[in-house]
Amino acid sequence: MAEYDIGMLRVFLLVYETGSVTTAAERLFLSQPSVSYTLRKLRAHFSDPLFVRRGTRLEPTPVAEERYPKLRRLVESMDEVMAPASAFRPETSTRRFRLRMTDVGVSGLLPRILQRVRAEAPSVVLDVESLNLATVVQDLRSGATDAAICTTRLDEPDLQRDELFTQAYAGLRPVGHPRIGERPTLPEYEAEEHVTVAISTGHTALDRHVRETGIQRRVALIVPTFAALPALLERTDLLSYAPTSVANRLVGLGQVETFALPFDVPITEIALYTVRRELPSAEFDWFRGALVEALR
């Protein structure tokens, strides 16, 4: 007889995702002692503590990290097999799909996504939140989000990657900058102060290239989004950068101009990430396909 059941697996998944026995118990409508008892059985089964307390959270051990994606796919597959038979119809669906994107994606890509989705599924709800590189893999695995779009490559084996398009970067300067023209030299570029965008947005190609090649760049300010750059640069003589599609939109505001970066930045790939599923899912397959077709 098996020493585990699906209820035990659900306890493991929720403790992993919430970092809390109390929260897992509330979501499963179980008592806290019941969840603690199940956790002890799981620890004995795997001969590993699975979770260790750090501050107010239970953090997974390497064994729990390795088991989590496999167990989540297993439980999802069982749920799909046991679900009542019903065909997914985009035109009548009211499902909520969750998507993680950067501010660049929201301003530049979301209109195309929305047009495509509403054309096929007018009652579907898109729940879009800011992408955070530090948590995006966990968000995908836990089901906190259904898909993520970013430039940073995520090579986790349980994630599916669909390349969408490539992009380059351009420099940004205030209109009429006193020293920087359309094609500054590297020494001229290095003599200025710069504004960078937080790496949590996923736009790391330029920062990584500067660091790896030893280019001297004096950073005076780090901001969370590209959208803040026009107002910031307009009142200073700072320099910055943005993906070319974003830079062109920012130039249209009349506060900034582009310039050619005095070094080659590798072309970056924007990709869609979803969790690989053991069994086909009509609704997830439709959503993934809609995103790919909208952005390719």
VOTOR-991969 format. One record per residue (C-alpha): residue number from 1; residue in three letters; x, y, z negated. Coordinates in steps of 0.05 Angstrom, whole numbers. Each point is the difference from the previous one (the first is absolute). Layout:
# VOTOR-991969
{NUM, "Ala", {X, Y, Z}}
...
***
This chain:
# VOTOR-991969
{1, "Met", {0, 0, 0}}
{2, "Ala", {26, 69, 17}}
{3, "Glu", {25, 42, -58}}
{4, "Tyr", {-25, 64, 30}}
{5, "Asp", {-63, 29, 32}}
{6, "Ile", {-19, 61, 41}}
{7, "Gly", {-19, 37, -64}}
{8, "Met", {71, -5, -25}}
{9, "Leu", {26, 26, 66}}
{10, "Arg", {-46, 60, -4}}
{11, "Val", {27, 15, -69}}
{12, "Phe", {71, -2, 26}}
{13, "Leu", {-17, 46, 59}}
{14, "Leu", {-36, 52, -42}}
{15, "Val", {53, 2, -55}}
{16, "Tyr", {52, 9, 55}}
{17, "Glu", {-40, 56, 34}}
{18, "Thr", {-21, 37, -63}}
{19, "Gly", {59, -13, -46}}
{20, "Ser", {-50, -9, -57}}
{21, "Val", {-35, -59, -33}}
{22, "Thr", {-55, 47, -24}}
{23, "Thr", {-15, 28, 69}}
{24, "Ala", {2, -69, 32}}
{25, "Ala", {-49, -25, -52}}
{26, "Glu", {-48, 58, 13}}
{27, "Arg", {1, -11, 76}}
{28, "Leu", {-11, -74, -8}}
{29, "Phe", {-54, 9, -53}}
{30, "Leu", {39, -44, -48}}
{31, "Ser", {23, 11, -71}}
{32, "Gln", {71, 22, -11}}
{33, "Pro", {17, -63, -40}}
{34, "Ser", {-25, -43, 59}}
{35, "Val", {47, 37, 48}}
{36, "Ser", {58, -6, -49}}
{37, "Tyr", {-14, -75, -8}}
{38, "Thr", {-1, -9, 76}}
{39, "Leu", {65, 39, 6}}
{40, "Arg", {33, -47, -50}}
{41, "Lys", {-22, -60, 41}}
{42, "Leu", {28, 32, 63}}
{43, "Arg", {66, 14, -35}}
{44, "Ala", {4, -73, -21}}
{45, "His", {-18, -23, 70}}
{46, "Phe", {54, 41, 34}}
{47, "Ser", {50, -7, -58}}
{48, "Asp", {10, 75, 3}}
{49, "Pro", {-25, 60, -39}}
{50, "Leu", {-29, 29, 65}}
{51, "Phe", {-10, 69, -32}}
{52, "Val", {42, 39, -50}}
{53, "Arg", {-22, 63, -35}}
{54, "Arg", {33, 65, 18}}
{55, "Gly", {-32, 59, -35}}
{56, "Thr", {-75, -5, 11}}
{57, "Arg", {4, -46, 60}}
{58, "Leu", {12, -74, 12}}
{59, "Glu", {53, -4, 55}}
{60, "Pro", {6, -63, 43}}
{61, "Thr", {61, -45, -4}}
{62, "Pro", {35, -23, 64}}
{63, "Val", {-40, -64, -2}}
{64, "Ala", {-66, 40, -3}}
{65, "Glu", {25, 45, 56}}
{66, "Glu", {14, -60, 44}}
{67, "Arg", {-66, -35, -15}}
{68, "Tyr", {-46, 60, 5}}
{69, "Pro", {-7, 9, 76}}
{70, "Lys", {-10, -75, 10}}
{71, "Leu", {-52, -5, -54}}
{72, "Arg", {-37, 61, 24}}
{73, "Arg", {-4, -27, 71}}
{74, "Leu", {-24, -67, -28}}
{75, "Val", {-56, 32, -41}}
{76, "Glu", {-21, 45, 58}}
{77, "Ser", {-3, -60, 46}}
{78, "Met", {-44, -38, -49}}
{79, "Asp", {-46, 60, -8}}
{80, "Glu", {-7, 6, 76}}
{81, "Val", {-15, -74, 8}}
{82, "Met", {-53, 3, -55}}
{83, "Ala", {-32, 65, 21}}
{84, "Pro", {-70, -3, 30}}
{85, "Ala", {3, -6, 76}}
{86, "Ser", {-11, 68, 32}}
{87, "Ala", {30, 29, 62}}
{88, "Phe", {35, 67, -7}}
{89, "Arg", {-33, 52, 45}}
{90, "Pro", {37, 67, 4}}
{91, "Glu", {-61, 37, 26}}
{92, "Thr", {-40, -16, -63}}
{93, "Ser", {54, -8, -52}}
{94, "Thr", {3, 47, -60}}
{95, "Arg", {66, -28, -25}}
{96, "Arg", {53, 45, -32}}
{97, "Phe", {70, -7, 29}}
{98, "Arg", {59, 28, -38}}
{99, "Leu", {60, 30, 36}}
{100, "Arg", {66, 29, -25}}
{101, "Met", {32, 55, 42}}
{102, "Thr", {49, 58, -8}}
{103, "Asp", {-23, 72, 7}}
{104, "Val", {28, -3, 71}}
{105, "Gly", {-45, -58, 15}}
{106, "Val", {-61, 33, -30}}
{107, "Ser", {9, 63, 42}}
{108, "Gly", {25, -32, 64}}
{109, "Leu", {-27, -71, 4}}
{110, "Leu", {-63, -2, -42}}
{111, "Pro", {-43, 38, 51}}
{112, "Arg", {15, -53, 53}}
{113, "Ile", {-14, -56, -50}}
{114, "Leu", {-65, 32, -22}}
{115, "Gln", {-24, 9, 72}}
{116, "Arg", {14, -73, 16}}
{117, "Val", {-31, -28, -63}}
{118, "Arg", {-63, 42, 4}}
{119, "Ala", {-10, -18, 73}}
{120, "Glu", {-5, -74, -19}}
{121, "Ala", {-22, 2, -73}}
{122, "Pro", {-36, 65, -16}}
{123, "Ser", {-20, -21, -71}}
{124, "Val", {69, -26, -22}}
{125, "Val", {34, 42, -54}}
{126, "Leu", {74, 16, 6}}
{127, "Asp", {34, 11, -68}}
{128, "Val", {67, 34, 15}}
{129, "Glu", {52, 12, -55}}
{130, "Ser", {71, 25, 0}}
{131, "Leu", {54, -51, 14}}
{132, "Asn", {52, -12, -53}}
{133, "Leu", {58, -44, 21}}
{134, "Ala", {13, -23, -71}}
{135, "Thr", {-68, -33, -5}}
{136, "Val", {-25, -13, 71}}
{137, "Val", {21, -74, 2}}
{138, "Gln", {-34, -13, -66}}
{139, "Asp", {-61, 39, 23}}
{140, "Leu", {-6, -44, 62}}
{141, "Arg", {11, -64, -38}}
{142, "Ser", {-49, 17, -56}}
{143, "Gly", {-55, 23, 48}}
{144, "Ala", {4, 72, -25}}
{145, "Thr", {7, 17, 73}}
{146, "Asp", {-17, -38, 64}}
{147, "Ala", {53, 32, 45}}
{148, "Ala", {58, 49, -2}}
{149, "Ile", {33, 41, 55}}
{150, "Cys", {72, 23, -11}}
{151, "Thr", {69, 9, 31}}
{152, "Thr", {40, -37, -52}}
{153, "Arg", {6, -73, 20}}
{154, "Leu", {-31, -49, -48}}
{155, "Asp", {30, -69, 11}}
{156, "Glu", {-40, -40, -51}}
{157, "Pro", {-16, -69, 29}}
{158, "Asp", {-73, 3, -21}}
{159, "Leu", {-13, 66, 37}}
{160, "Gln", {-19, 4, 73}}
{161, "Arg", {34, 57, 39}}
{162, "Asp", {-30, 31, 63}}
{163, "Glu", {43, 52, 33}}
{164, "Leu", {-41, 60, 22}}
{165, "Phe", {47, 52, 30}}
{166, "Thr", {67, 34, -9}}
{167, "Gln", {18, 70, -19}}
{168, "Ala", {59, 49, -3}}
{169, "Tyr", {14, 58, -47}}
{170, "Ala", {10, 74, 12}}
{171, "Gly", {30, 55, -44}}
{172, "Leu", {-45, 54, -28}}
{173, "Arg", {21, 73, -14}}
{174, "Pro", {-38, 64, -17}}
{175, "Val", {-18, 42, 60}}
{176, "Gly", {58, 47, 15}}
{177, "His", {50, -35, -45}}
{178, "Pro", {61, 46, -6}}
{179, "Arg", {53, -53, 13}}
{180, "Ile", {-31, -63, 29}}
{181, "Gly", {-19, -1, 74}}
{182, "Glu", {-30, -54, 44}}
{183, "Arg", {64, -42, 1}}
{184, "Pro", {42, 11, -62}}
{185, "Thr", {68, -33, -9}}
{186, "Leu", {11, -50, -55}}
{187, "Pro", {41, 50, -42}}
{188, "Glu", {-55, 52, 8}}
{189, "Tyr", {-52, -52, -23}}
{190, "Glu", {43, -22, -59}}
{191, "Ala", {9, 73, -23}}
{192, "Glu", {-75, 9, -12}}
{193, "Glu", {-45, -24, -57}}
{194, "His", {-55, -50, 14}}
{195, "Val", {-69, -24, -20}}
{196, "Thr", {-11, -75, 3}}
{197, "Val", {-63, -42, -7}}
{198, "Ala", {-6, -53, -55}}
{199, "Ile", {22, -70, 22}}
{200, "Ser", {-63, -28, -31}}
{201, "Thr", {-35, 22, 65}}
{202, "Gly", {41, -50, 39}}
{203, "His", {36, 50, 44}}
{204, "Thr", {70, -21, -18}}
{205, "Ala", {36, -5, 68}}
{206, "Leu", {30, 70, 0}}
{207, "Asp", {20, -3, -74}}
{208, "Arg", {32, -68, 9}}
{209, "His", {38, 22, 62}}
{210, "Val", {27, 63, -34}}
{211, "Arg", {23, -42, -60}}
{212, "Glu", {32, -55, 42}}
{213, "Thr", {37, 47, 47}}
{214, "Gly", {25, 46, -55}}
{215, "Ile", {-35, 63, 26}}
{216, "Gln", {2, 54, -52}}
{217, "Arg", {-70, 25, -15}}
{218, "Arg", {-15, 45, -59}}
{219, "Val", {-71, -16, -23}}
{220, "Ala", {-34, 58, -36}}
{221, "Leu", {-71, -29, -4}}
{222, "Ile", {-36, -67, 6}}
{223, "Val", {-74, 2, 16}}
{224, "Pro", {-52, -56, 2}}
{225, "Thr", {-29, 15, 70}}
{226, "Phe", {18, 30, 67}}
{227, "Ala", {-62, 43, -3}}
{228, "Ala", {33, 46, -51}}
{229, "Leu", {58, 18, 45}}
{230, "Pro", {-27, 59, 42}}
{231, "Ala", {-18, 43, -61}}
{232, "Leu", {65, -18, -35}}
{233, "Leu", {46, 14, 59}}
{234, "Glu", {-36, 64, 20}}
{235, "Arg", {24, 36, -63}}
{236, "Thr", {71, -28, -2}}
{237, "Asp", {58, -15, 46}}
{238, "Leu", {-2, -75, -17}}
{239, "Leu", {1, -55, 53}}
{240, "Ser", {-39, -64, 2}}
{241, "Tyr", {-23, -55, 49}}
{242, "Ala", {-62, -39, 20}}
{243, "Pro", {-21, -54, 50}}
{244, "Thr", {-6, 34, 68}}
{245, "Ser", {-75, -9, 4}}
{246, "Val", {-8, 33, -68}}
{247, "Ala", {52, 54, 15}}
{248, "Asn", {-39, 20, 63}}
{249, "Arg", {-64, 8, -41}}
{250, "Leu", {36, 41, -53}}
{251, "Val", {29, 46, 53}}
{252, "Gly", {-70, 15, 23}}
{253, "Leu", {-13, 34, -67}}
{254, "Gly", {49, 54, 20}}
{255, "Gln", {44, -3, -63}}
{256, "Val", {55, -47, 23}}
{257, "Glu", {40, -18, 62}}
{258, "Thr", {35, -65, 19}}
{259, "Phe", {74, -8, 14}}
{260, "Ala", {42, -58, 26}}
{261, "Leu", {33, -38, -57}}
{262, "Pro", {76, 0, 10}}
{263, "Phe", {4, -75, -7}}
{264, "Asp", {-37, -61, 26}}
{265, "Val", {-54, -27, -46}}
{266, "Pro", {-20, -72, 16}}
{267, "Ile", {-69, -6, 32}}
{268, "Thr", {-46, -29, -53}}
{269, "Glu", {-58, -48, 8}}
{270, "Ile", {-68, 11, -30}}
{271, "Ala", {-33, -66, -17}}
{272, "Leu", {-64, -27, -30}}
{273, "Tyr", {6, -49, -58}}
{274, "Thr", {-53, -49, -24}}
{275, "Val", {3, -63, -42}}
{276, "Arg", {7, -65, 38}}
{277, "Arg", {-62, -42, -12}}
{278, "Glu", {-4, -75, -2}}
{279, "Leu", {-69, 0, 33}}
{280, "Pro", {-28, 47, 53}}
{281, "Ser", {-43, 57, -27}}
{282, "Ala", {-46, 32, 51}}
{283, "Glu", {-4, 66, -39}}
{284, "Phe", {75, 7, -13}}
{285, "Asp", {16, -21, 71}}
{286, "Trp", {-47, 53, 27}}
{287, "Phe", {29, 54, -44}}
{288, "Arg", {71, -17, 17}}
{289, "Gly", {-17, -3, 74}}
{290, "Ala", {-36, 67, -3}}
{291, "Leu", {61, 34, -32}}
{292, "Val", {48, -30, 51}}
{293, "Glu", {-42, 19, 60}}
{294, "Ala", {-13, 70, -26}}
{295, "Leu", {74, 16, -10}}
{296, "Arg", {34, -38, 56}}
***
